[in-house]
Amino acid sequence: PFYAQPSPSCYAAREMADTSFDDEIRSQFYEFIKRFSSESLSMLSGSGAEPALKDYVEQVLRMVENDRSTLYVDFKEVEAFDPSLAAAIEEHFFRLEPALRGGLRDFVSAEFPAYAQAQRDFHVAFFGMPFTMKIRDATKTENIGKLSCVSGTVTRTSEVRPELVEGVFACGACSTLAEGVKQQFRYTEPMCCAQKSCTNRTVWTLDVKRSKFADWQRVRVQENTSEIPAGCMPRTLDVIVRDENVERAKAGDKAVFTGSLVVSPDVLGMQTGQRTEVRSKQEGRGADAGGVSGLSTLGVRELAYKTCFLASSLSSADARFGDINIRDEGDDEEAVKATFNTAALDEIEEMRAKRDIFSLLAHSIAPTVHGHDDVKRGILLLLMGGVHKQSPDDGTRLRGDINACLVGDPSTAKSQFLKYVCNIVPRAVYASGKASTAAGLTASVTRDEESGDAVIEAGALMLADNGICCIDEFDKMEDSDRTAIHEVMEQQTVSIAKAGITTTLNARTSVLAAANHAYSRYNPSKSVAENINMPAALLSRFDLMWLIRDKPDLARDRALAEHVTHVHTFCHHPELGFEAVDPKTIRAYVSAAKRFTPTVPPELVEHIVDEYVALRQKDANDPVHNDGFTSARTLLAILRLAQALARVRFSETVASEDVAEARRLMEMSKDSVHGEREEKTHLSPQDKADRIAALVNDLIAGNGGDFIKISDVMPQLIAMGCSPEDLERTIDEYENLAVWTRINDGNTIKLIDPDMD
């Protein structure tokens, strides 16, 4: 195969290569499979002790039991066993790959002769390389033929096709078979017939039954967004995967590929049917020495070459961040725990036991942004997400992803929230509304440059499948482009009917959008609908919508200025009164929480129905503030938010306080749109504490006892515009005054002296 540009020095080096080196590597790799054990490396010290467990012997046994043909080898273990073997594999992987596969075949033949006698090829896939290269570094000529590791984002995958690996041809003149014709990145026929008396050189028939084929797929990989230098276009690389690696990468996946960079002839520009040959120096000595047709007769100047990456293994880059599948398609608790080390699991369990974990995580969202506490709570619930539902009868799907929109004046940190979410979520895509089209957000149909077939190019929403799509400048999108995402936000699919392709693709993503007002800043003389300037059909698809106004306020402006100047001076947020959770820990906690699938207990169903009916009646009785109308989607939004709150607590059941907090967030969201949020939250902390204390004492007196559950207090606090943090501060204050105390694990407030007012 062509793994370097053909030149006299290159051919001379290949002729001088001694096959004994390949045989030595084959023997060493055989010994590695036979002797290596992660539990005992005593053989390295020369003690000769037999290890108790041999890792790759066990893997070969499982490979045979499962009818597989690929052995997965950790490169670090090869390096620990035999550094010289590891160095040779890393430096000459493309050349030595047949020897490595031969060593695996030798071992299988010795241990499982019946399995090895079957007509199959064995493969060796390496992983665990010391470092991962960027695409623009991996495509340098110094990496050709070496074992390397490349990371990137999959943007396109071809269909799986059969690749001719080793052909058997029948002569068109005398029907003599020419076996073992290796293919060289293109369809290659024998140069001459094995019969010396036969002069046929052009007419050949492929014997399909006797030839060897392998599954083949081409994956287009693009540089990760964080790896693109400023002012540069993202580079792409074609990755070839074969056999058991096909259909393992999908558009939008951040994947790590381990294999070798190869250079192959670009035959697209050649005339159809043009025949080229590679003449062997042993021409005329028989069929085996006759050589095969190739490309050298065209000359170097008549050929173009392209690089591609031949992958032996691939893995998800998201797994390094503890990201898991949230679609209930097979992930269990043990699978999730396997993605974290012991220290991370201990830290997650310690955080889980904290009573105020929801507030702690919410305040740790974008700590460099001042204020916006309820907005941060909404973003945390968007990260958690709800539970996806599908009816077993008719297949009706109910989305669990939460959508949120931030509409506000300039300089209110909307874009900062979007950038923070993109950095914390393993599978997040950032798009700007003004520079995005409908095809760029959903999907486009293009022509494949090699086959000419129509292929689908994934857009931002498809690339963010199982993740979050952050769309900035949402208001500046064209109406026709913005309409294209209506289906994605509710049905979570992308329907395509163009260029002869009619299909429906998955786009199961949460949408976090940021927009300015229609008049750049909020115009008090205009209605809310005129200020937002978005159709009701689109607004109803957002579970939470925050209208952020920049009103002059002396105390708030001073606190904001001090916060901003501190961040500007020290590049770090000021003292917050608590220890903020770092993004890596938040990401791990969210991934661990997503394995829970909370359900709504029957006793809460009637309560949720009453809450929804009350919201509908409130809109009907208040025609002035009915711009953000309440619909059935509002009810589903409350259920999704309540399930996300239950996930924060690592609970499988939605509690009444979850529904109360979800209702409060919905109320605060609507109040922010109607301009009432500032009035409710403008109370001083002491005024809030006095109101909460009066409410709690009245409720206790109304019950005729000396205690009350906190969950019974929360619905009343919603109408007052108070948050759970305000209640916690009030309880702590009155506990210090020896007026109240907590019982039942902190879920109930009890009067210490019932006679005290």
C-alpha positions, 0 to 999 in steps of 0.5 A: 500500500502507498503510505508515502510518496513513491520515490527511489529511496522509498522503494530501496528502503522497502526492498532492504527491509528484512522480514526477520524484523516483522517475524520478531515483532510477531513473536514478541506480540504473541508473548505479550498476549500470552504472558501479560497480567495487570495483577502481576508484572513479576515476570518483568523482574525476571523472577519467573513467577506465573501471574494469577490472571492473564488479561488478554488470554481472558479477552481472547476467550470472550472474543471467541465466545462472542464470535468477535475478531478484534482484540483491544490492547491498552498501549500503556500495558504494552509499554510496561511489558516491553518498551522496545515492542511498544516503540516499534509499534508506535514508530512503524504501526502501518508496516507492522500491523500484519505482523501484529494480526499474525501474532494474534492469529498464532495465539488463537490457533494455539488455544482455539484451533477450531475457531482459527481455522474458520475463514476470518481475519483477526484485528488488533485495536490499540487505545490508551495512547500517551497523548491525543493530537489535534487534527492539524498536528496529526496530518503532518508528514512526520506522522505517516505510518506511525501509531497516533491518536486524533480527536475531533467532532464527527460531522458526516458518516457514509453508508457502510459498504463492502471493501474488497481486501483480497481478491481472487480473479479468473482469467478471461482467456483461460479461466486460470485463478489468480489468488491473493491479489491485495488491494491498494486503496482502489480496485486492483487487478492482476498484471498477467496470467499465471499461465505462461502461455496465456497472453491475457493482461486486460480481461479479468473476472472477480470471483466474489465467493472466494474473495475477502471483503470487509465492512468499510465506512468513511467518517468526516471529522472536524476540529473541535471548536476549542482547538481552532486557532484564531482567524483560521477555518476548521480543518477536516480529516477523513477517517476510515473505519472497518469491520467492528468499528463501523456504525459506532460514530454518529454525526455530532459525536466527539470521538477519539480515533487511534490508528495511522495516517496514510497517504493514498492516491487521489484517483477521482481526477483520472479518466474512467476506465484508465488502466495503470500498472505497477511493474515488478522487478521480477516480472515474468517469473510466474504469477506469484512474482508477477506483481499487481496493477497499480499507479506508478506508470502515470508518474508522480507529476500525473498523480494527486495524493490525499491523506486519510486516517486509518483507524483501528479503534475509536472511543467517545471523548465524552466518556472522559467527562463522565457523560452518559446516555440520558435516553434510558437506552441501557445505562444503569447505575453500575455503568455510570459509576464506572465512568468516575474514579473513587475520589469523584464518587466520594465527592458526589456522595458528599455533595448529595447529602447536603441539604441546600445542594440545589442552591449551592449548585445554582449559585455556582453556575457562572459565578463571575456573573453577578445576580440572576439567581433564578436564571441560574436555577433555571439553567441548572434544571436545563442541564439536568433535564426531565424524563423522556416518555414514549407511549408503548401503544402508539409511540407518542413521545413527550420530550424531557429536554428543557428549553429556556430563552433569555430576552434582555437589555444589552450588557446583562450577561446573556452571552456569558451564560451561553458560553458557560453552558457550552464549556460545561456540557460535553456535547454542546454547540454554540451558534449565532442567529445572524450567521445561521441559516435554517439548513445550518441549524437543522441539516443540509443535503450535499453531494459526496465528492467521491461517489456523487450520491446525495448525503446529509450534512448535520446542522447545529441542532443535530450535532447537539443531539443528546446535548444542548444547542446555545443560540445567541442573537436569537432575535436577529434570525430571519423568520424563515430560518427561525421557523425551521427549529419549531419541529426540533423544539417540540418533536425533537426531530428534523424532517428532510424532503429534498434531493430525493431524500425523504427522512426524519432524523433525531435532534434530541437537544435542549435549546438555550437562546439569548435575544435582545428586545425588538427595540434593542432596549426595553421600551416601557411604552410598548406592550410585552409582545411588541418588545419581545417580537416573537411569534406565540407558537415559538414562545410557547415552546420555551419552558422558561423565558426570562425578561432581563431589564437593566434598571438604574438602582443605586444599591444594585449598581454599586454591588454590580460595579464592585463585582465587575471590577474585582473580576477584571482585576483578579480574573476571579469572582469575589468572595461569595459567602460559600465555596463555589463548585467548580465546573468539572464537579458540576459536570460530574454531578449532573452526569450522575444525576441523569441516571435517575428517572423520577416519576410523579406519585399519584397523590401529587397528580391532583395537586398538579392539576389544581395548580394548572387550573389555577394558572389558567383561571389567573390568566383568564381573570387578568387580561392585561398580563396574558401575553405569556398565555398558559397552555398545556405546554405550561403543564408539561413544563412544570412536570419537567422542571419538577423531575429535574429538581428530583434529579438534583436530589438523586431521587426517583420520586417527585416530591411536593416541594419539587412541584412548588419550586417548579411553580415558583420558577414559572411564576418568577419567569412570567413576572419577569416578562410582565415587569413585576419581578423587580417589585416582588424582589425589591424587599430587603432581607429583613422585610422578607424574614419578617413576612416569612415569620408571620406567615409561618406563625399564622399557618402553625396557629391555623393548624392548631398545633406547634409545627408545620411542614416546610412543603406546606409553607412553600406554596404560600411563599411563591405568591410573596415572591420569596425563594427557598433561600429566604426561608432557610435564612429565616429559619436559621435566624429564628433558631438562633433566637430559640423560637423555632427548631427543625425536626424530621430531618429538617423538613418540619418547623416546630415552635419551641414555646407554643405560647410565644408570638 
